[in-house]
């Protein structure tokens, strides 16, 4: 198993991901929000890369079972039902519903990697579940950090490093690229206190300044959610193992 890390979606175009296994990480806050929404009973999450496309898709919906969620520069988009705080995605708000999600970084990263053979989203919250799923897949994979407007993001890279570290505990024959090794090193140096680390990042400080301090603590929880969000045919749903039917 070979693991590599891209610190920004801008480092590769859409076709680069064709046929690959990709794990998208956007700790603050898209992939945390996706796991939370699905854990609380959302039917699916539909990631989009523009607000205009989100509005267009929602315009084709009916029956009140589709809601718009997301943010632009941390703030809820005007006209959207929910923002991008995972704390908004309660069972009461999302159960049984399809969520069209636009975010400044995370949803765009997912859409960019849409041609992947296997596309998974990961955060600190569901890191252990994702590690076990990757172990079962037993394929080379790329971790795509959503970053911040195309720039390096410390919290995403440290989450990548922790995911790699978890896998190295479970599997012996793992090859790490230079970027993967660097992510592990950063995780060891800065990832001992996740909440403190996130609060001190550029994005973390911005969220705190905008009144989202509670999101920091929530996004820092390690292995608090037991799910594996998987993107397929334009939507993200919880991974469900196929049950083999025995012959009569």
N, C-alpha and C positions, 0 to 999 in steps of 0.2 A: 504494500500500500504506500503510495507516494502522496504527500500532502504539500500543497503550495498555498500561498496567501497573496491576494491582491489587495493593497491598501486603499484602492479607489476604483470605482467602476470605470473611470476614464482611462484606466490602463489597458482596457481590452474592449473590442467592439462586440456586437451581439453574436456574430458568427463564430467568434472565438470559443464560445461556450457550447457549440453544437456537439451533442453526443457525450458531453462531460457530466460528471457529478459535481454539483455546486452547492455550497452552503452560504447563504446570505446572512450577514450579521449587521443589525442596526440597533444597538443596545438602547440608544436614546432617539426615538422610542419605538420605531415601527415594528421590529420583529418581536419586541416584548409585548406590544399591543396585539399583534396577530395571535400569539400564543394565548394571551389572556382571553381574547374574544372567542376563540375556538374552544377553550377550556370552559367558557361560560355558555356554550351552546349555540354560538353562531353557526349557521348552516355552512357558510363559506366566506372567504375574503377575496375580493377581486382587486388586485393592485393595478393602478394606472399611473402613467407618467406625466399627465397634465391635468390641470383642473378642468379644462374645457372637455376633455374626454370623459372625465368623471361625471360631469353634468349631462353629457350626451347619453352615456350609458344609463344613468339614473332616469333620464327622460323616457327611456324605453321600458322602464319597470312599471309594475302595477300591483295593486293589492296591498300596498303598505309594508311589504316584506323586504324591501331593499332600502338601506339607509346610506347616506354619505358620511364618511368620516375622514379625518386627516387634518393636516396643518400646512401652513406656509410660513416659514421662518418662526416656528414654535407656536404661532397663533392659529386658532381655529379659522378655517376658510369661511368667509361670509356665505351664508346659505346652507352650510353643512349642518347636519344634526349633531355630530360629535366631532371633537378635536382629535388629538393624537395622544392624549393621556390614557395609559392603560386602565387607570382608575375609573374612567368613564364607561368602560366596556363591561358593565355588570351584566349579570344574567337577565335582570329586568329590562335592560336596554337592548340586548342583542340576541336573546334566545330565539332560535329558529329563523333568524334573518340573514340575508346576504348583505355584506358590507362592501361598498365600493371605497377603496382606500387610496388617497393621494397624500404623500408626504414629500418633504423637500429632498430627502436622500433615500430612504429605505424602499419605498414603492418603486422608485426609478431604478434602483439597483436590481430589484427582483425582475422587473420588466426587461432590463438589459440582458439578464441571464436566462430569458424565457426559452431558448432553444436547447437548454441542458437536458440530458436524458433523465437525470434525477435532480430536482431542485428543492432544497430544504431551507427553512428559515430557522435561525438559532438566536438565542439570547442567553444571558446568565440564568434566567428562570428555568429554561428547559434544556440546559446544556447536557446533563447526564443522559436524558432520553435520546437526544440527537447523537451523542457519542455511541450509544448502544445500537442505534439504527445504522450508523455508518459502519460499525463493526459487522453487522449482519450483511450489509451490502458488499463489503469487502472489495471496494473499488478505489482506485486513485481518485482524489477529489481536490477541488479548489475551494478555499474559503474566500468569499468576496466581501470585504468590509465596505459598508455603504459610505463611510467617511462623512465629511461635512463640506458640501458644495464642491466636491471633487478633491478636497484636501485630506490629509492624514487625520485620523481620529484615534486618540489613545484608547478610549474605552472599547471600541470595536476590535482593535488589534489585540488588546489584552484578553478579551473574550475569546478571540481566535486562539491565542496562546494557551488559555485554560482548556479549550476543547482539544487541542493537540496533546496537551499534557495528560488529559484524561484517557485519550486513546492509547498513548504510549504505555500506560499502566495496564491496559487490557490486551494489547497486541505487541508482540516482539518485533516482527519484521516490518518496520515503518521507516520510510525514507523521507527526510525533510529537506525541502529546498531552503535556500538562504533566507528567504522571507519568512518561512515557517519557523526556522530556528530563531530568527530575530523576534518573532511574536512570542515564542516561549520565553525568551530571555526577558522581554519587557513584562510579561506576566509575572515572572518570578520577582522582578525588581519592584513593580508597582501594584501588583494584584493581590497583596495580602489582605488589605482592607478595601473591599470593592466599593462600598458606599463612600468612603473617604476619597478614594481615587476618582470616582465618577464626579463627585461634588467639586473637585479641583480641576476638572477638565474644562476646556473652553466652552463646550456645549453645555456641560453641567452647570457652570456658572451662569450661562445665559438663561437656562431653565429656572434656576433659583431666583434670578432677578425678575423673571416674569411670573413668579408665584407658583412654580411647580416643584417645590422642595419635596413634597410627598412622593412625586414620581421618581426622584433620585433613589430613595430608600427602596421603593418597590422594584425598580429596574435592577437593583444591586442584589436582590435575593437569589441565591444559588440553588438550583434544582427545586424550586417551589412549585413547578408545573410539570406534569408528566404527560407531555404530548410531543408529537413530531409533525409540524405543519409542512405539507408537501404541495408544491405547485404543479398543476397539470391542466392542460387545455384552458388556460387563462384564469383558473381559480385556485385558491389555496384551501385545502381541507385537512383535517386530521388524518394522519396515516392510519390505515386499518389493515392489519395483516390479512392476506387472503386465506380463507378457510378451505382446505382441500376436502372435497366430498369423497367419501369412501364408496367404492363400487358395491352394488348390492349383490 
